[in-house]
Amino acid sequence: MAGSLKDQACVVGIGETKYSRGTPFSDLELGLQASMTAIEDAGLKPRDIDAVIIPGGFGTTAGDYAAAAQDLEKLTKDDPTWLEPHIELASLYYRLRRPEDGRKEREIVDRLTAEQQPKPPVKP
């Protein structure tokens, strides 16, 4: 089948958060805790991850875009080379009617994407 993802992706690490009620952590923080545990379990670093699929986006399912943006800002400070949070943050800035911040994040996304592209071999 053309365009099939069969045999194109795999799960190599598992992570979860502590089960609790009334946690002080946001959806994003809980998701990131579990993600970081899974990444560590796999023996990887966040920059080794090619893509993350976030159904509805962390923190945005309840419509709290400002809180989600704050969480993503923290994450991009912790690891400024992790592409996915910058993509989500650019989108949230536009939803929050912060187009200048959205453009800045988009520039970061473009730069990180270019840096991650394989370099052509140098001919002798």
VMD Tcl script that draws the C-alpha trace (Angstrom):
set ca {
  {0.00 0.00 0.00}
  {1.48 3.35 -1.05}
  {2.00 5.76 1.82}
  {1.65 3.09 4.49}
  {3.32 3.65 7.84}
  {3.64 -0.09 8.40}
  {7.12 -0.88 9.75}
  {8.03 2.83 9.67}
  {7.76 3.65 13.38}
  {8.37 1.94 16.68}
  {7.99 2.47 20.40}
  {11.29 1.89 22.11}
  {10.66 3.32 25.58}
  {7.86 3.41 28.11}
  {7.08 6.16 30.61}
  {4.27 7.15 32.90}
  {3.54 9.52 35.75}
  {2.49 8.67 39.27}
  {-1.21 8.02 39.51}
  {-2.90 10.65 41.67}
  {-5.93 12.87 42.04}
  {-5.74 16.62 42.24}
  {-2.22 16.88 40.88}
  {-0.73 20.38 40.80}
  {0.77 19.61 37.36}
  {-0.78 20.66 34.04}
  {-1.59 18.21 31.26}
  {1.57 19.32 29.48}
  {3.77 18.82 32.53}
  {2.34 15.33 33.14}
  {2.74 14.44 29.46}
  {6.30 15.71 29.46}
  {7.16 13.79 32.63}
  {5.92 10.58 31.02}
  {7.63 11.44 27.72}
  {10.98 12.18 29.36}
  {10.77 8.90 31.30}
  {10.03 7.02 28.05}
  {12.89 8.77 26.25}
  {15.27 7.93 29.10}
  {13.98 4.34 29.16}
  {14.83 4.08 25.47}
  {18.34 5.40 26.09}
  {17.69 8.49 23.96}
  {17.70 12.26 24.32}
  {14.81 14.56 23.27}
  {16.78 15.73 20.22}
  {16.81 12.10 18.98}
  {13.02 12.16 18.53}
  {11.87 12.87 14.97}
  {8.22 13.60 15.73}
  {5.63 13.58 18.46}
  {1.92 13.17 17.88}
  {-0.09 14.95 20.54}
  {-3.82 14.31 20.23}
  {-5.41 17.71 20.74}
  {-2.13 19.13 22.02}
  {-1.15 19.09 25.68}
  {-3.14 21.60 27.70}
  {-5.15 22.80 24.74}
  {-8.01 20.31 24.94}
  {-9.55 22.39 27.75}
  {-8.95 25.58 25.78}
  {-6.39 26.94 28.22}
  {-4.01 28.16 25.52}
  {-2.20 30.64 27.76}
  {-1.31 27.94 30.31}
  {-0.22 25.58 27.54}
  {1.97 28.35 26.07}
  {3.61 28.92 29.47}
  {4.33 25.20 29.81}
  {5.81 25.05 26.31}
  {7.93 28.15 26.97}
  {9.45 26.35 29.99}
  {10.11 23.30 27.86}
  {11.83 25.28 25.07}
  {14.07 26.90 27.69}
  {15.01 23.48 29.08}
  {15.87 22.08 25.63}
  {15.96 24.80 22.96}
  {16.84 22.30 20.22}
  {13.71 20.12 20.67}
  {11.69 20.97 17.58}
  {8.19 19.78 18.51}
  {7.54 22.21 21.40}
  {8.53 25.13 19.15}
  {5.99 24.00 16.55}
  {3.22 23.75 19.16}
  {4.23 27.09 20.69}
  {4.12 28.90 17.34}
  {0.59 27.60 16.78}
  {-0.52 28.64 20.26}
  {0.89 32.14 19.86}
  {-1.25 32.65 16.77}
  {-4.32 31.39 18.65}
  {-3.50 33.83 21.44}
  {-3.30 36.66 18.88}
  {0.42 37.06 19.41}
  {1.53 36.97 15.76}
  {4.98 38.49 16.37}
  {5.80 35.74 18.91}
  {4.34 33.20 16.47}
  {6.65 34.45 13.70}
  {9.68 34.28 16.01}
  {8.87 30.68 16.94}
  {8.31 29.85 13.26}
  {11.81 31.21 12.50}
  {13.21 28.96 15.22}
  {11.30 26.00 13.72}
  {12.72 26.77 10.26}
  {16.27 27.09 11.64}
  {16.07 23.86 13.66}
  {14.57 22.01 10.70}
  {17.39 23.19 8.44}
  {20.00 22.20 11.03}
  {18.52 18.70 11.30}
  {18.62 18.08 7.54}
  {21.41 15.72 6.51}
  {24.36 17.52 4.99}
  {25.46 16.39 1.52}
  {28.82 14.66 1.47}
  {31.78 16.86 0.64}
  {33.46 15.84 -2.60}
  {37.25 15.58 -2.45}
}
mol new
graphics top color blue
foreach p $ca { graphics top sphere $p radius 0.5 }
foreach p [lrange $ca 0 end-1] q [lrange $ca 1 end] { graphics top cylinder $p $q radius 0.2 }
display resetview
